[in-house]
Amino acid sequence: IEDMIPKEDMVVLISNRGMIKRLPLTAYKRQNRGGRGSGSSNLKSEDFITQIFIASTHDVVLFLTNAGKAYWIKVHEIPEGSRVSRGQNIKSILALGENEDITACAALTEFSDKNFVFMVTGKGIVKKVKTSEFANARFRGIAAITLDEEDSLISARLSKGNEDIILVTSSGYALRFTEQTVRPTGRTSRGVTGIKLGESDTVVGALTVQKNEEMVLISQFGYGKRISFDNFKRHGRATRGQIGYKINPKTGAVVSTASGTKRDDLICITSQGNTIRLKLRSIPVLGKSAVGVKIVNVEEDDYVVGMAREEKETS
């Protein structure tokens, strides 16, 4: 049956109340930097978008929850919606517990002993597990990590096991370290300290460093910049790293990070469901201490919650 489903890039959106939907990437037209974006969800007033990612209809999506569990489904099994539809409650698709919510997602093409899911929590704990360990997660879920009290998973990245990782915090710090200092563990382990955090600081994103790619940082109130990975020298795991974004009251905290090449597009989304699709190269390259430029024009009661990258095929 899957062979009859065309391979198509989809944007998947998840809200705080667990509403999920997918829609074709082609539904989003490219705009200029600094635009207000266009509506993407007709959510109830007390609900807001928390997650966005782009994946093919044939990909597997691994969902990680605040209970430290993992579930997966194929992208084409997520109900397709329109730009203004609310979507479907994810609890009608996955057997989540009563107070269980999705906090991180990763898209993968297959389960393998050669690739890893690199998990990061808000309090800076990291761990990596072979993707093959999650093959049985499907709808009912299995353990992925043992979480400390009041900690939650914020990022799940695919890795080859020997890459450099960059962790980014809400106060603008970035730490680059080699993933080889994090040994693979079983699904029930807690993990190890990835980054040392200042008071009230939290990890907001993680990237694997790839050749020919650059990092993009975006703040709560829509300011962002592109920055070369070369600006960040490798440090030891469990150190604080270095400043990568100088936040101020106008920019708000750093909320998301992405990476890509000059050919790629980015989609940014706000809590109210407004989306803007723009070329990565339209975002200026700036130094570590720069605050960035206006990427998304957000309304007074709105804020940016995330970014997703559309990868262009190299010819």
C-alpha positions in Angstrom: 0.0 0.0 0.0 2.8 2.4 0.9 4.2 2.1 -2.6 1.0 3.7 -3.9 1.5 6.7 -1.7 3.6 9.4 -3.5 6.7 10.6 -1.8 6.0 14.2 -0.9 7.5 16.7 1.6 5.1 17.5 4.4 5.0 20.1 7.1 3.9 18.6 10.4 2.5 20.8 13.1 1.7 19.9 16.7 0.0 22.1 19.3 0.3 22.3 23.1 -3.0 20.5 23.4 -1.9 17.7 21.2 -3.6 18.6 17.9 -1.5 17.3 15.0 -1.8 17.7 11.2 0.3 17.5 8.1 0.1 19.6 5.0 2.1 19.7 1.8 5.2 22.0 1.9 3.9 23.5 -1.4 1.0 25.1 0.7 3.6 27.6 2.0 4.7 30.3 -0.5 8.1 31.9 0.0 8.1 35.4 1.5 10.6 38.1 2.2 12.5 38.3 5.5 10.6 40.4 8.1 7.2 39.4 6.8 4.3 38.7 9.2 3.6 35.3 7.7 0.3 33.6 7.0 -2.1 31.7 9.2 -1.5 28.0 9.6 -4.0 26.9 12.3 -7.4 27.8 13.5 -6.7 26.7 17.1 -8.8 27.3 20.2 -7.9 30.6 21.9 -6.0 28.8 24.8 -4.0 26.5 22.5 -0.8 27.3 20.6 1.7 25.6 18.2 4.7 24.0 19.9 6.4 21.9 17.2 7.1 22.1 13.5 9.1 19.7 11.3 9.4 18.7 7.6 9.5 15.1 6.5 8.6 12.9 3.6 5.3 10.9 3.5 7.4 7.7 3.6 9.5 8.7 6.7 9.0 7.4 10.2 8.4 10.0 12.9 9.7 9.2 16.3 7.7 11.1 19.0 9.3 11.5 22.4 7.2 12.5 25.4 7.4 14.2 28.8 7.1 10.7 30.3 10.4 9.7 28.6 8.6 7.4 26.2 9.0 7.0 22.4 6.3 6.2 19.8 6.4 6.2 16.0 4.2 6.3 13.0 4.7 6.9 9.3 4.2 10.5 8.2 1.4 9.5 5.8 -0.5 8.1 8.8 -0.8 11.6 10.2 -4.1 13.1 9.2 -3.8 15.7 6.4 -5.3 19.1 7.2 -5.6 22.5 5.6 -3.9 25.7 6.5 -6.7 26.7 8.8 -7.8 23.3 10.2 -7.1 22.5 13.9 -5.9 19.0 13.1 -6.7 15.8 15.0 -5.9 14.9 18.6 -2.7 12.8 18.7 -4.2 10.7 21.5 -6.5 9.2 18.8 -3.4 8.0 17.0 -1.0 7.1 19.8 -1.7 5.4 23.1 -0.4 8.4 25.2 -1.1 8.5 29.0 -3.5 11.0 30.5 -0.9 13.7 31.2 1.6 12.6 28.5 2.5 15.2 25.8 4.9 15.2 22.8 8.0 17.3 23.6 10.4 16.3 20.8 10.3 14.6 17.3 12.8 13.1 14.9 12.1 11.9 11.3 14.0 8.9 10.0 14.0 6.7 6.9 14.8 3.4 8.7 15.7 1.8 12.0 19.4 0.8 12.0 22.3 -0.2 14.3 24.5 2.3 12.5 22.5 5.5 13.3 21.6 7.0 16.6 18.9 9.2 18.1 20.7 11.9 20.0 18.4 13.2 22.8 18.7 16.5 24.7 16.7 17.7 27.7 15.9 21.3 28.7 18.3 20.9 31.7 21.2 19.9 29.5 21.2 16.1 29.8 22.2 14.2 26.6 22.1 10.6 25.6 22.2 8.6 22.4 20.5 5.3 21.5 20.7 3.2 18.3 17.6 3.9 16.2 17.1 0.1 16.0 16.2 0.1 19.7 13.0 2.0 18.8 11.7 -0.4 16.1 9.0 -1.8 18.5 7.8 1.6 19.7 5.0 2.0 17.2 1.6 3.2 18.6 1.9 1.9 22.2 5.3 3.3 23.0 8.4 2.1 24.9 10.9 3.8 27.3 13.4 6.2 25.7 15.0 8.0 28.7 14.7 8.3 32.4 14.0 11.9 33.1 14.9 13.9 36.2 12.0 15.6 38.0 10.9 18.8 36.2 13.1 18.1 33.2 11.8 17.2 29.7 13.1 16.2 26.3 13.4 19.2 24.0 15.3 17.8 21.0 15.9 14.5 19.2 18.4 14.5 16.3 19.6 11.7 14.1 23.4 11.2 14.2 26.0 8.8 12.8 27.7 8.5 16.2 30.9 10.4 15.5 29.7 14.0 14.7 30.1 17.3 16.5 27.0 18.5 18.4 26.1 22.1 19.2 23.7 22.7 22.1 22.1 26.2 22.1 20.5 27.8 25.2 17.8 30.4 25.7 20.3 33.0 27.0 22.3 32.6 23.8 25.1 30.3 24.8 26.3 27.6 22.4 28.5 24.6 23.2 30.2 22.5 20.5 31.5 19.1 21.6 32.2 15.7 20.0 29.5 13.2 20.2 32.1 10.5 20.8 32.2 11.7 24.5 28.6 10.4 24.8 28.7 6.6 24.7 25.6 4.8 23.4 23.3 3.5 26.2 20.1 1.5 26.6 16.7 3.1 26.4 16.1 3.3 30.2 19.3 5.2 31.1 19.3 8.9 32.3 22.1 10.1 30.1 25.0 12.4 31.0 25.5 16.2 31.4 25.8 17.8 28.0 26.1 21.5 28.9 26.6 23.4 32.1 23.7 25.9 32.4 23.5 29.3 34.1 20.6 30.0 36.5 17.2 30.1 34.7 18.9 29.1 31.4 17.5 26.2 29.4 18.6 24.3 26.3 16.3 25.2 23.3 18.0 23.3 20.5 20.6 20.9 19.3 22.3 20.5 15.9 24.8 18.1 14.3 27.6 20.1 12.6 27.7 19.4 8.9 30.2 20.6 6.3 29.0 23.4 4.1 26.1 24.2 6.5 25.6 27.2 8.7 23.6 27.7 11.9 20.5 29.9 12.2 19.4 31.3 15.5 16.0 32.9 16.1 14.7 34.7 19.1 11.3 34.9 20.8 10.3 38.3 19.1 11.5 37.3 15.6 15.1 38.4 15.5 17.6 36.1 13.9 21.0 35.6 12.2 23.1 33.1 10.3 26.4 32.2 11.8 29.3 29.9 10.7 29.9 26.8 12.7 33.6 27.8 12.5 32.9 30.5 15.1 32.5 27.7 17.7 35.6 25.8 18.7 35.2 22.3 20.2 35.0 22.4 24.0 34.6 19.6 26.6 31.2 18.2 27.3 29.6 19.6 30.5 31.2 23.0 30.0 29.2 26.2 29.4 30.3 27.0 25.9 30.5 30.5 24.5 28.1 33.3 23.7 26.5 32.8 20.3 23.7 35.3 20.4 23.5 38.5 22.5 19.9 38.7 23.7 18.1 41.8 25.0 14.6 42.8 26.0 13.8 43.7 22.3 14.9 40.3 20.9 13.6 38.1 23.8 15.2 34.8 24.6 16.6 32.5 21.9 13.9 30.0 21.1 15.1 27.8 18.2 18.0 26.9 16.0 18.3 25.2 12.6 21.1 24.6 10.1 21.3 24.4 6.4 23.1 25.4 3.2 22.4 28.6 1.2 20.1 26.5 -1.1 17.7 25.6 1.7 14.5 27.2 2.8 13.4 27.7 6.4 9.9 27.8 7.8 9.4 29.7 11.0 6.2 29.4 13.1 4.7 31.5 15.9 2.6 30.4 18.8 -0.6 31.7 17.0 0.1 29.5 14.0 1.5 32.2 11.6 4.2 30.8 9.3 6.8 32.4 7.1 8.9 30.5 4.6 12.1 32.2 3.5 15.4 31.4 1.9 18.2 30.7 4.4 20.5 32.9 2.4 18.2 35.9 2.9 19.3 35.9 6.6 22.5 37.8 7.1 25.7 36.2 8.4 26.7 38.0 11.6 29.2 37.5 14.4 28.6 35.8 17.8 27.8 38.9 19.7 25.3 40.4 17.2 21.6 40.4 18.0 20.5 39.7 14.4 17.8 41.3 12.2 14.1 41.0 12.1 13.2 37.7 10.4 9.6 37.4 11.5 7.3 40.3 12.3 5.3 39.1 15.3 2.2 40.6 16.8 2.3 42.0 20.3 0.7 38.9 21.9 2.5 36.4 19.7 6.0 34.9 19.7 8.2 32.6 17.6 8.2 29.0 18.8 10.2 27.1 16.2 11.9 26.7 12.8 12.2 23.8 10.4 14.5 23.4 7.4 13.5 22.3 3.9 16.5 20.6 2.5 17.1 21.2 -1.2 18.4 18.2 -3.2 21.9 18.8 -4.6 22.0 18.2 -8.3 
